[in-house]
Amino acid sequence: MGSEEKPASGTRKGSPNHSPEFRRRLAAAACEPGVSVSKLAREHGINANMLFKWRRRYRAEQAAGTTELVPVTVVSCVIRGSWTRDSREGGRLIRAKLDSRSAATRGFRFLL
């Protein structure tokens, strides 16, 4: 690879400020399977710890963008005794437990 990037003019001496695009590109490359982060950092002339930090931030940003909401339907019911229901939704097991005491005081408890 070996593509070097020049820091922006007017920056501190000795500490290059790499552009966000450069950081994102290297962090994405570091997330690829089988890639040595230390070797990638060496090839681009940066400290491996810095690239590990960029990769951690990149992964956190990617995870934050993939949050999904699950649709829920609320129904009213009267339950005596205890009740358990298992359901598979999108490959995940959803278990709902309810007994007459918890219905009156705490409502449904969902165990994911």
Residue, then its C-alpha position, 0 to 999 in steps of 0.5 A: m500500500g504505502s500511500e502517504e498523506k501530508p498533514a495540513s499546513g499550519t499543524r504542530k511540528g512532529s505530530p501530523n494531523h491526518s484527515p478524517e477520510f484517511r483515518r476512516r480508510l485505514a480503520a476500515a482496512a484494519c477491520e478486514p479479516g486477516v489484516s495485521v493492524s501493526k503491519l498496516a500501521r507500519e506500512h503507513g508510517i503511523n503508530a500501531n496504538m493510534l490505528f487501534k484507537w481509530r479502529r475502535r472508534y470506527r467500530a463504535e460508529q458502525a455499531a451505533g448506526t445499526t441499532e434496530l427497533v422491534p415492533v411491539t403490540v400491547v394487548s390487555c388481558v387477565i391472567r390467573g396463575s403463571w404463563t410462559r411463552d417462547s417465540r422466535e422472532g428474526g432468529r432470536l428467542i424471546r421468552a415472556k413470563l407473567d404471573s398474577r402478582s407480577a401482572a398487578t405490580r410490575g407488568f410483563r418481564f421479557l427475558l432475551 
